[in-house]
């Protein structure tokens, strides 16, 4: 499933009120702009402006009602390997289709527990 970004917030810096309004005018061209705010700030270096922009893209309802963007193909599933366990604890692999193996048993064939 693709991840879609629904909301974005941006903050821009401007030295003058005219620059801040220019940033807002450029942002108004975007159809997804939902709100903007120009804040006048002061510090020891002077006055500056912060422009806050909020964008909302697709709402959750639009996402849920829209179809998938691409067909997701199921991955090829592996059936596994058949094996059997002997009474003495040895494990042997059953070779029906794959004859690539040497046919030897897997497990503790040559080892015996010495107690």
Secondary structure, DSSP 8 states (H G I E B T S, - for coil): ------EEEEEEEESSHHHHHHHHHHHHTSTTEEEEEEEEEEETTEEEEEEEEEEE-S-HHHHHHS--SS------------EEE-TTS-EEE--SS---S----BS-SS-----
